[in-house]
């Protein structure tokens, strides 16, 4: 198994949830909604889960052995740590051709 793509989106929040990630496995299977959480022993990756009627959370997708869990957690946390901390700048508005013509006529 090869993790062929990792996408991470940092969240601007003051709680323990730091980011949401998605991984692609072997260029053919995607797992969304992995959560990067700041725990008492540092960052860890929580697998996608859903709340059951009894209030418990159950993983929707998860590795079946510790080696695979460690590989996933390692690449996801590495991608998170490699993200730039820059705040996204607003895009500059480019005038449309009609606006440019109006400005030239004035």
C-alpha positions in Angstrom: 0.0 0.0 0.0 1.3 3.4 -1.0 -0.2 6.7 0.1 0.0 8.7 -3.1 -1.6 12.0 -2.1 -2.2 13.9 1.1 -4.3 17.0 1.3 -4.5 19.0 4.6 -6.6 22.0 5.4 -5.6 23.9 8.6 -8.4 25.2 10.7 -8.3 28.6 12.5 -9.7 27.6 15.8 -8.7 27.6 19.4 -9.8 24.0 20.1 -7.9 20.8 19.8 -9.0 20.1 16.2 -6.1 21.6 14.1 -6.9 20.4 10.6 -8.9 18.1 8.3 -7.1 15.8 5.9 -7.7 13.4 3.0 -5.4 10.7 1.8 -5.3 8.8 -1.5 -4.1 5.2 -1.5 -2.5 3.7 -4.6 -3.9 6.5 -6.8 -7.3 4.7 -6.6 -9.0 5.0 -3.2 -9.6 8.2 -1.1 -10.3 8.6 2.6 -11.7 12.0 3.6 -12.3 13.6 7.0 -9.2 12.4 8.8 -8.9 14.8 11.8 -5.6 16.1 13.1 -6.0 16.7 16.8 -3.7 18.2 19.4 -3.7 15.6 22.2 -2.0 15.5 25.5 1.0 13.7 24.0 1.1 15.9 20.8 -0.6 15.6 17.4 -2.4 12.5 16.3 -4.7 11.5 13.5 -8.3 10.4 14.2 -10.0 8.3 11.5 -13.3 9.4 10.0 -16.2 8.4 12.2 -20.0 8.8 12.7 -22.1 9.1 15.8 -24.2 6.1 16.5 -27.8 6.2 18.0 -26.4 5.3 21.4 -24.1 8.4 21.3 -20.8 6.5 20.7 -18.6 7.3 17.8 -17.6 4.5 15.5 -14.8 4.7 12.8 -16.1 4.5 9.3 -12.8 3.6 7.9 -9.6 2.6 9.8 -6.4 0.6 9.4 -6.5 -2.9 10.7 -3.0 -3.0 12.1 -0.7 -0.6 14.0 2.0 -0.5 11.2 -0.6 0.9 8.7 -2.0 3.4 11.3 1.6 4.6 12.0 2.3 5.1 8.3 -0.9 7.1 7.7 -0.4 9.2 10.8 3.2 9.9 9.9 2.5 11.1 6.3 -0.6 13.2 7.4 1.2 14.9 10.3 4.3 15.5 8.1 2.0 17.2 5.5 0.4 19.3 8.2 3.8 20.4 9.6 4.9 21.3 6.0 2.0 23.7 5.4 2.9 27.3 5.3 1.3 29.4 8.1 0.6 32.2 5.7 -2.9 33.7 5.9 -4.6 33.5 2.5 -4.6 36.9 1.0 -7.8 38.3 -0.7 -7.6 38.0 -4.5 -7.2 41.2 -6.4 -10.2 42.0 -8.6 -9.3 42.2 -12.3 -11.6 44.7 -14.1 -13.7 43.2 -16.8 -13.3 44.3 -20.4 -16.4 46.5 -20.1 -15.0 48.3 -17.0 -11.7 48.8 -18.8 -13.5 50.4 -21.8 -15.5 52.7 -19.5 -12.3 53.9 -17.8 -10.6 54.5 -21.1 -13.6 56.6 -22.4 -13.5 58.9 -19.4 
